[in-house]
Amino acid sequence: MDGGEAAVGLNRLATTVGVSASAAYRHFPGGLDELLLAVGDVARAELAERIVLRMSQVTSSRDARTVARRRFRASGQAYVEYVLDQPGLFQVANRHETGSDGDSHPYALLASCIDDLVRTGALPRERRRYAATAAWAAVHGVGLLLTEESLRRLSRTAQDAVLSRTLDTVERGL
């Protein structure tokens, strides 16, 4: 979706799916706010699917710590890839949330990665508190910077290098 929140509208939706405007308004009686919540739910579900897919592609290892670290990095990579690929949907997902995503919420997936780091001994238990929030803030921030600031002019290769360096920093900082 190009244009982010500004591109979402009931009349535009009706035109896109080939129904009357009144049909769109009947489906979303709460109007634009309800539509934005629905779009946000869909976007977060897509983001979560991408994170789960990326984590499932992590190769196994005899060392559980290595696997936990790789899954943690994969979650961050998937998050930023989604931001870069779907900046408009990402914007809506972060501004309009019903709170109904539960264990499949992207933040919950990150928290489970942090828990795995603790479980495997890759992260000391006493450093668990706020670790997911700090990691999320870093990855979310770099994702936004890569789309909204001067960093968006970087090549995809350079963007990947910035992300990798950010993930290195976060992982060492945990």
Buried (B, 14 or more C-beta within 10 A) or exposed (E): BEEBBEBBBBEBBBEEEEEEBEBBBEBBEEEBEBBBBBBBBBBBBBBBBBBBEBBEEBEEEEEBBBBBBBBBBBBBBBBBBBBBEBBBBBBBBBEBBEEEBEEBBBBEBBBBBBBBBBBBEBBEEEBBEEBBEBBBEBBBEBBBBBBEEEBEEBEEEEBBEBBEEBBEEBBEEB
